[in-house]
């Protein structure tokens, strides 16, 4: 399965976001995903399997628990592929960051009040 096919599914993307926080037991992932997406334990397990088989996640056994973690290698491959497109969003985003920084400075700089006018 192509990396973008894997990431095209919102459930799999959410699972990766959870795993990006650190290693999680499959039961914890199932609990979160079932609550957020209203899908069954079996459906979540299938999504974990897709992530594992496509290389986006690793699993290790700890007693009866299965602990999942992100495997960054496919993400690095996507990042490498995206490199050719960064020039399209880099400069405008840099400009935006500069404007945001200017706005923050303006908000933190004390405003001098205008001198009182005489009547």
Buried (B, 14 or more C-beta within 10 A) or exposed (E): EEBEEBBEEEBBEBBBEBBEEEBBBBEBBBBBBBEEBEBEBEBBBEBBEBBBEBBBBBBEEEEEEBBBBBBEEBBEEBEEEEEEEEEEEEEEEEEEEEEEEEEEEEEEEEEEEEEEEEE
